[in-house]
Amino acid sequence: MKNLTLISASAGSGKTYTLTKKLVELVCAGAIHPGKIIATTFTVKAANELKSRIREGLLKVGKTKEANMLNESLIGTINSVGLGFMRKYAFYVGLSPQLDTLEDEESGMILKELLGDSIDGHFLDLANKLLQDEPEYKSKEPIYLGHISSIMDKVRSNAMKKEDLPHFAEMSIQLSFENIPTRDRPQARQNLLNILNDIVNNPVFKNINLSANQRKD
């Protein structure tokens, strides 16, 4: 990729100031068209601040026309900018231009509907025994739903294939044992498997509800 500049900076170190200064300089030099700027941030507040600062910077140096052209630019959150592109080129990829970003609550409802066709009684029984069907903190949804959603997000954001998931599951297990001395890891892993196996298969648990509000110590 040509003309790529990487700036590594922590929070509050002046990223917005640096971007604003650089973009104003490029627009004033005629190197870029203000209406063709594409800039993304993670929050709506940061996106509005960036756009506002660029406009103010252009107005300060008398570039009123260029400041007005900034309305044609794509400066916003990653979701809003991506959505803008999808709407603009929807027909080229066989999609309807009537697209929108799902809110967390809506995506959660769709996820539950999709999982409803996949989750069976065996899964729910296992989730109950491992206390994963309890409501998550500040949420009415079961804990396992949050885990599944998190895994799906990571798979999607890293363009992973479903065939790779068993490998990454194994890596996750290995990482969880990293703080245990190497010589003790095989035994620690076996001990954990024995405990889980006992919980899942022990007939004592078949008729016992292990929910937090019912179990007794």
Phi, psi and omega in degrees: 000130183278154175053042180264124179240124179257129178237111179267118184210147180273174181298137177076011183268357176106029180295315182297319179298315181296315178297316180300311181300316182294315182292319178298317179297318181292321179293316180296328180277355180077013182283332178223153176271129183300332180280353181250014178284134174238119180219132181238149177224178182267340182233153178297320180301314181294322180294316179296322179294317180297313181296319181295319181292322178295316179298315179298320179297322179289320180294325181298329181258018174079016181266065183295316180299315180294324179296322178290326179294343182297340178295340180273352183284168176248089178238114182184194178288165178302320180295314184291320179292315178298320179295322178299316178295318182295320178293321183292321184248024184303316184294332181291334181250012175077029179245160174281141178288350178278072182247156178208161179273131179285136173283163182303319182295319180293316180295326178295321179294319179294320179299317180296322178296317180293319181290337180300332179273350185248328183279128180248181181298326180297317179297314182295324177295318178294318179298323179294316182292330180264010178060032179263000178262007176287149177297135178290158182303130181059028180210152178265357182276147178295152183302319185298332180294321177294321178296315181297316180298318179297317179297317179298320178298317181292321178297315182291314183291336180256010178050044181277153176262151182297333179294339182274346186300317178302323179296316180289330175296318178296319178298321179297319178296316180298319180295328181292342181257007185297328182279358178265134178311140185308316184293337183264352185298314180303317181291320179296320179295317180295321178299318180295316179298322179295319180295312180297319180297322180294319180295317184288320189256346182294121182299342179300328184276351186297325183246021181242128176271118184265020181297150188300330184272000182238334185288153181242142179274000000 
